[in-house]
Every structure is written in C-alpha cells, then in structure tokens.
Amino acid sequence: MASIIEKYASEDVTLLQGPVISDGKTTFEDSISAKAIVSDFSQADLDYFGRIEAGRIFYVSPLDSPPTLPGQIIWNGITHDIKGIRIYKNLSGLLLGYKLAAAAKG
C-alpha cells in the first residue's frame, strides 16, 4: 500500500546529491528525479529548521537511498538549498518518505 506521500506527490522535482568542488564551485554528481508535495513554510517549521527566507517544504516519495546534506532540490526551474531532512517511517519500519526544508538560492 502506498504511503500518503506517494499517493499525493504530484510535483516533479530533481534532487542534486554528491557534492564535488570543481574550480572553486560546488557541483553535484548525482541527479535524482522524484515526486513531491510542495508547501510554503509555517511558523513551526521556521522554529525547527532555523531562519530560512523564501523557504519551502518538500515531502518527497521514498527513494532507493535517502537524501543527504549538503544537497539541492530543483522545482519549477528554481534551485533550492536543502537545509534539513527528516525521514518518515511507520511503526513497522516501512519507509514513507522524506520531509526536506529548503531555501531558494538568491
């Protein structure tokens, strides 16, 4: 049975993982396509993840391996830096998805 994240995740996102420093700039080795539910921050989220301007929450469907920090997520052509990750599992240990707090790159 699909988790609620898998059931309602309809937005296409791309996770950029595996940072590499090249010519003084950070690039990423891995580009992972995923589905997500996207929402703006609420005050409770701001308190948990710290102060983030132009913040969004991405509820990402389960992947083969969990997202890691540092990383980025691209949604609607906008690149966001991932600031925090929570892994959601049910009581049986079944992976339900991830909650990523991210800030748009200025």
Protein Blocks (a to p, Z undefined) as FASTA:
>chain_A
ZZfklmmmmbdcdddehiadeehiacdfbdcddddddddddfklmmmnopaehiacdddd
ddfbdcdddddddeehiacddfbdcddddfkopafbdcddddddZZ
